[in-house]
């Protein structure tokens, strides 16, 4: 599983989430299987694919097929540790669902980002940060098995990783405001 937790409070939160998710999705043995399958590490791959679509214009199914084929994927492993291990079947199901879902609902997701980015010109927000927020909003709105707090926490983590701590705070504010509006 590609999950590195350095903060004890976050570790407790993540474990609680895994227990909740596994019990609702997979039953008693679900925690072990969910953790082993690494569903959550598929999120970063999904971000990469959604982001790449912005530049290539490829159809969701095509970009997933092209980018995750064995030869191309092996080349990517040299560039980014996210690609060191091939996605599991569970990760692939998640990736297929969210890449397609975000593509189909991009206008709606962007309108939500615009609505809750109070005082910000959306054109000044990096495309990667918008992609991260699109995925989190999609998860909150359409994936019942992803708790709102986890979608927000993962989005903040990824925003900090790719765009810095200030961006993480911004993403937290936008997504928190959206979640409170539901």
N, C-alpha and C positions, 0 to 999 in steps of 0.2 A: 504494500500500500504506500502510495506517495503522500504521506501525511506526516509532517514534522511539526510537533507542537512544543514550543519553548516556554510557554506560560502555563503555570499549573491551573489557573482558573479556566483558561481556554481548554486545557486538556479535559477537565471535568465536564465542561460544557459539551465538548465533542463526544465524549464517552456517553453522556446522557442522551445526546441526539442519536448516536448509534443504537443505543438500547431502545429508544422510542421508535426509530425507523424500523429496526429489525423486528421488533415485536408486532408492529402493524403490517409490515410487508411480508415477513418470512416466518413468523412464529418464534418459538423458543430458541431454536437453533439458528435463527436468522443473524444474530450478532456476529457469530463466527463466520458465516458464509458471506455476509455483507462486507465485513472487514477484509476477508480474504479476497473477495472479488474486486475490491478497490473501486467501488462505484464512484466514490467521491474524487478520486484522482482523474477520472474522466472529465471532470469539469474544466480543468485547465486545457486539456486537448480540445474540448468543445469551444472554449474561448479562442484558441488559435484558429480553428476552422471558421468560426463565425467572422472573425476579424479578417481572415484571408478572403472570404467571400466578398467583402466590401471592395476589394481591389480587383478581383478576378471576374466577378459577376456570375460565377458558375452556379448551377443549380445545387441545392443542398446535398442531394444524394450523390451528385457527381463529385463534389469537393471531398466528401467523406470517402468515397471509393478511391479517388485519385491520391489523396494525401495519406491514406492509411494502407495503401498497398505495400506489400512487404519490401520491395526494392526502394521505393521512395522513402518509406518510413525509416529504413535503415540509414539512409543518408541524413535524415533529420536528427537522428540520435547523436551524431557528431556535433550538431549545432546547439542542442538544448536537451537538458537532462529529462525533460518531460517525456521525451520520445525514447528513453532507454528501454522500456518494456512495452510490448504490444498490448493494446487494450484487451481486456477480457470480454466475454460475451455480454456480461451485464453492463460493462462500460460502453460497449458498442451500441447497445440498445438505448442507453441514456444519451450518448452522443448523437445518434440518428434522430432521436426524438427532439432534442433541444436545438440542433442545427436547423432542422426543418421548421420547428415551431417558431424560432426567432425570425427566420427568413419570412415566413408567412405573416407574421404579426409585427414586422419591423416598424411600420407607420404608427401603429397603436403604441408600441413600446417607446418609440421616439417622442410621441406626443406626451406620454406620461413623464418621461425624462424632462422635457421642456416645461411641463406644468410644475414640477417639483424642484427645478433648478432655479429657484427664486433669486433674482439679482444676477444671474449668469447668462451670458450669451452662449448658447449651446454650440455655436460654431467655434468657440474658443476651447471647448472640452476636447481632449484627445479622442481619436476614433477608438483607441483601445479601451479607454475608460467608458465610453458610450457602450461599447460591446459588452463589457463586464456588467454594466447596469442593465442592459437589455436582457442578458441571461438571468440575472437575479430577479428582475421584474417578471419575466416569463415563468421562472420557477415558482415565485410567490403566487402568481395568478393562475397557473395552469397545472402545476405538478403537486398533487395533494400529499405526496410522500416526502416532500422537502419542506420542513418547517421554516417559517418566515425568518426566524432568528439565524438559522443556519445559512440560508440563502444570503442574508445581509452580511454575516460574519465572513463567509467565503469570498464575497464580492469585495469587501474591505481588504481582506488579506491579499487578494490578487491585485487590487488597485495599488496597494502599498508596494507590492513586489515589482510591478511593472512601471508605475508612475510616481511613486514616492508617498511619504507619510501624509502630506497635505492632501493629496488626492484621495487617500483612504478616508480621511475625515470628511471630505466633500461627498464621497460616495455614501458613507454612513448617513450623512444628513439627508441626502436625496431619498435614499431607500427607506430610511426611518420615517420620513414624512409621508411617503407613499404608503407604507405599511399601516401607519396610524390612520390614514384616510379610508381604509377598508372597513 
